[in-house]
């Protein structure tokens, strides 16, 4: 954590030597603190950055712009292994997972999406595919008669944090699921996933090498209440 003079990235000028910054291990400015900020809050941020697990959690962002580079199979295997080691009630592990590496399959189903949503695609100048332009996707399925959603959510969180730790970006998607399961023209895609009849596609995780570094969005800490 350092103090500097002058403005950074268009921010207001520093207040003499009382403005402070939290710097990451790779030299990036993580947070700026003004004299009015509580020292206890600064100390929590420092401890978080020093803890690799916590800093990984805090650094994760939803990525919607990816490089034209597929994720290596070995990395996908490692990431999925992290997912299946998520907590699961009575160790039921109710999820069924399909990792799509087939670029042609993604391109073919995207063509269906483009035909059905021509105006939406036209408005998006960066559009590459219907999965937020990710080169690979992880499809998470749960029992068709309900249940397993909590376990599947924990699975997905492990997936996204593991990907973050390996320099990959992710985005949890629900929209493509609705399109895939409601459009008969997408049947060929679902057939390739080979989902058992007693399971349904719940959500999809887009995954790839990020081509953006979005800022963190605000989180409402006021929703947390400690009962002492």
Secondary structure, DSSP 8 states (H G I E B T S, - for coil): -B---S-STT-----TT--EEEE-TTS-EEEEE-TTS-HHHHHHHHHHHHSHHHHHHHH--B---B-S----HHHHHHHHHHHHTS--GGG----EEEEE--HHHHHHHHHHHHHHTHHHHHH-TT---TTTT-SEEEEEEEETTS--HHHHHHHHHHHHHHHHHTT-EEEEESHHHHHHHH-GGGHHHHHHHT--TTEEEEEEEEEE-BS---------GGG-----
